[in-house]
């Protein structure tokens, strides 16, 4: 079953989307924290680069067996950016890390054309503490004292 909704391309919307994501996944979902980060990055990218102000950003959240989650964000392609792509930002840059973060924590992700825009899809699977530490993710129960 998938939850599909649309938000306007506005800088206030990533917070709205995170709240909606938490409601869809429910309390204690194994991928909730990772999904929140991924949805923030993808929606922010769509708003900043893939849409004109006020355009619709479409979000689909699909829960799969074994606590897996697929997040799909679709933009209109009317924004100032080009196709979403993985790139490394310079140390002084304030953007350019979104898809790098998604690439680091998603099991798989892809970009596809969707009409005049783009659809970015990420598959998230629960992480065990060892695999999370290999990618530099610090889980709440493993914070240094």
N, C-alpha and C positions, 0 to 999 in steps of 0.2 A: 504494500500500500504506500502511496506517495502523497505527500503534502505539497501542493503547488500554490504559490502566491506571487503577487507582483508588488513591488515598491517603486516609488518614483526615484529617479536618479538625483539624489540629494545627499549631501554629506551627513545628515542626521540619521540616515537609514541603516547603516551597519549596526548601530545599537538596537534598533527595532528588530532587525533580522536575527541578531544573537538571542534576544528574548524569545522570539518565535521558535527558533531552533531548540532552545531549552525546553519549551513547552511541548514540541513535537517529540523529542527524544525521551522526555520524562526524567524524573529524578534518578540519579545514580547510574545513568547509561555509561558504559565503559568508554565510549568514544566522545562523550560530551565536550570535554575540554579541547580535544583536537579538532572536533567538528566546529566548535566556536571560533577557533583561530582560522581555520580554512574558510569558513563562510565569511568572516570579516575581511580576509584578504581578497577573496574573489568578488564580493559585492563592492568593496572599495575600488578595485581595479575597474569593474564595469562602470561605476559611477564616474570615476576620474578620466578614464581612457576610452571607454566603449560606447558611451551615451552622451547625448546632448542633455543639458539640464531639464529635469522633469520627465525625460523619457522613461518608459517602463523597464525595470530590471526584473527579470523572471527568475525565481528561485524554486528549485524542486529538492525536497528532502525525502529520500527513500530509505526506509529501514529494511535491512536484509537479515536473514538468519545469522546466528553466531555473532550478534551485536555489531555487524558491519553496517556502514552507512554510505550512501552515495549522495553527494551534494552536486547539484548542477546549477550553474548561473549563466543566464543568457542575456547578452546586451543587444542593442539595436544597431551598432556599427556606425552611429552618427556622431561619435565623440572624436576628440582630437588625436587619439592614439591609433596605432596600427594593430595588427592581429596580436593577441596575447602570446608572449614568448618568454622563455626562460632567459634571464640575463643577470649578470652580477653587477651590483651597483658599486660605485667607488666608496671609499670609507667616509667621505664627507657628504655623500648623497643622502637625501631624505626619502627617496623612493627607488623602486627597482628591485625590491627584495620579495615582493608578494609571491610570485610563482616559485621563487627559490625556496621560500618557506613551505609552500604547498608540496613541492617536489621532495623536500626533506622529510615530511611527515605523512604524506599520503602513500598508500600501497601502490596506487596507480593514478594517473591523471591524464587527461587529453584535452585538446582543443579542436573544435570542428566549426566549420562555417554553419551559420543558421540564418538563412535569408541574407540580409545585408550585414548581419552582425556575427557574433561568435558565441559558441556554447563551450563553457569550460566545465568539465566533469572530474570529480575526485572521488576515489574509493578509499574509505577509511576502515581500518580494522583495529581491534583492540591491540594495544602494545603491552608487552611484558616489560618490566623495569630494565632488563639487560638490553633489549633491542632499543628501547627509548634512550638509554644512556649512550649508545653507539652513535646516535644522530644528534646528541647534544641536548635532548629534551630532559629537563629535570622534572620529575613527577612530584606532586605535593608531599608524599610520604617519604621522599628521599632528599629533601632540602638539607643542605649542610647546617649543622648546629651553630 
